[in-house]
Amino acid sequence: MIRFKIGLFALFLIFTVFSASQAKPVIIKFATLAPDGTAWMKLMREFADTIKTKTNGEVVFKIYPGGIQGDEKDVLRKIRINQLQGGGFTGLGMGVILPEVRILDTPFLFRNKDEVDFIINKFSDYFASNFEKKGFVLLGWAEVGYVYIYTKKFIRSPDEFKTLKMWMWEGDPVAEATFKAFGLNPIPLSITDVLTSLQTGLIDAVYTSPMACIALQWFTKVNYIIDVPLTNSTGAVLISKRAFKKIKPEYQTLLKEKGFAFFRKLTEISRSDNSESLKMMRKNGLKILPLGSPENLVKFQEMGDKARMELLGKLYDRELLDKIQTALREYRKQASKETE
């Protein structure tokens, strides 16, 4: 009888181990606008392979690149009904989930990449916590990069922005406030309509990162690049909290650790690629408009401040704005001392 019970117990253990080894993996269906073959997608696939290996196949990413699942709002809708579980988002998509994160995309907020890194690092936990309250887990920041204005027309000063037929990404409150501060009425269009609108003359100015300007072929329809970046465009990788909770705790930690490491690397690659893209556009005949004089920089800063005040109470509150601006002032003061 004892031997029989021992035998049953042994069978139970074998069955339990076998069942565990046959457990279904957690599938993360992940969508992004990034086209296949880009640095973004190469790194995302490397990240997915690493997670699959490190979790013994218990966490698997199924990736849908190139916007085949729709734009960012479509992806968010599908995540909410569990058709998808995660995605790579620009500020526009992040802002649908957490409007206050758009403060990072406001114009002329940062003077250099060191300031960008400082603020992202300082406020990362704050934004991650608030994303979780909205049902999403932050796996890392993936910067889109500096956004420049590209025009068909020659512009000599910020005051002449009023003469531009400027495109605006449809439904973007930050872009709307920005161009209102510039004193112009932008023309809202979806990204897919921009190239045709440049060809027909409906618009004569656009804004995006250098890499995107080349990928979207907009650079073939403009003549000039304004040398002062309009903003630094943030990006992030998010998955639904519902899916994240299905993952073992030790693998949750792994996912976050690897995510932040991989997507920091992506940010560095994006910065390099954007720099090379600027050089390529110049080689292809686009001319730089040097608007970065001290006098113009003061005007740009005033425009940025005006846009941030316009968005106050709509996307973020006074407390967050003050915290970020105070942190930047303190950082600049310290950086100035170190260079003396």
LINQUIMO-V497238 format. One record per residue. N is the residue number from 1. SS is DSSP state (hx for helix, st for strand, lp for the rest). Layout:
n: [N/N]
ss: [SS/SS]
This chain:
n: [1/2/3/4/5/6/7/8/9/10/11/12/13/14/15/16/17/18/19/20/21/22/23/24/25/26/27/28/29/30/31/32/33/34/35/36/37/38/39/40/41/42/43/44/45/46/47/48/49/50/51/52/53/54/55/56/57/58/59/60/61/62/63/64/65/66/67/68/69/70/71/72/73/74/75/76/77/78/79/80/81/82/83/84/85/86/87/88/89/90/91/92/93/94/95/96/97/98/99/100/101/102/103/104/105/106/107/108/109/110/111/112/113/114/115/116/117/118/119/120/121/122/123/124/125/126/127/128/129/130/131/132/133/134/135/136/137/138/139/140/141/142/143/144/145/146/147/148/149/150/151/152/153/154/155/156/157/158/159/160/161/162/163/164/165/166/167/168/169/170/171/172/173/174/175/176/177/178/179/180/181/182/183/184/185/186/187/188/189/190/191/192/193/194/195/196/197/198/199/200/201/202/203/204/205/206/207/208/209/210/211/212/213/214/215/216/217/218/219/220/221/222/223/224/225/226/227/228/229/230/231/232/233/234/235/236/237/238/239/240/241/242/243/244/245/246/247/248/249/250/251/252/253/254/255/256/257/258/259/260/261/262/263/264/265/266/267/268/269/270/271/272/273/274/275/276/277/278/279/280/281/282/283/284/285/286/287/288/289/290/291/292/293/294/295/296/297/298/299/300/301/302/303/304/305/306/307/308/309/310/311/312/313/314/315/316/317/318/319/320/321/322/323/324/325/326/327/328/329/330/331/332/333/334/335/336/337/338/339/340]
ss: [lp/hx/hx/hx/hx/hx/hx/hx/hx/hx/hx/hx/hx/hx/hx/hx/hx/hx/hx/hx/hx/lp/lp/lp/lp/st/st/st/st/st/st/lp/lp/lp/lp/lp/lp/lp/hx/hx/hx/hx/hx/hx/hx/hx/hx/hx/hx/hx/hx/hx/hx/hx/lp/lp/lp/lp/st/st/st/st/st/st/lp/lp/lp/lp/lp/lp/lp/hx/hx/hx/hx/hx/hx/hx/hx/hx/lp/lp/lp/lp/lp/st/st/st/st/st/hx/hx/hx/hx/hx/hx/hx/lp/hx/hx/hx/hx/hx/hx/hx/lp/lp/lp/lp/lp/lp/lp/hx/hx/hx/hx/hx/hx/hx/hx/hx/hx/hx/hx/hx/hx/hx/hx/hx/hx/hx/hx/hx/lp/lp/st/st/st/st/st/st/lp/lp/lp/st/st/st/st/st/st/st/lp/lp/lp/lp/lp/lp/hx/hx/hx/hx/hx/hx/lp/lp/st/st/st/st/lp/lp/lp/hx/hx/hx/hx/hx/hx/hx/hx/hx/lp/lp/lp/lp/lp/st/st/st/lp/hx/hx/hx/hx/hx/hx/hx/hx/hx/hx/lp/lp/lp/lp/st/st/st/st/st/hx/hx/hx/hx/hx/hx/lp/lp/hx/hx/hx/hx/lp/lp/st/st/st/lp/lp/lp/lp/st/st/st/lp/st/st/st/st/st/st/hx/hx/hx/hx/lp/lp/lp/lp/hx/hx/hx/hx/hx/hx/hx/hx/hx/hx/hx/hx/hx/hx/hx/hx/hx/hx/hx/hx/hx/hx/hx/hx/hx/hx/hx/hx/hx/hx/hx/hx/hx/hx/hx/lp/lp/lp/st/st/st/lp/lp/lp/lp/hx/hx/hx/hx/hx/hx/hx/hx/hx/hx/hx/hx/hx/hx/hx/hx/hx/hx/st/lp/lp/lp/st/lp/hx/hx/hx/hx/hx/hx/hx/hx/hx/hx/hx/hx/hx/hx/hx/hx/hx/hx/hx/hx/hx/hx/lp]
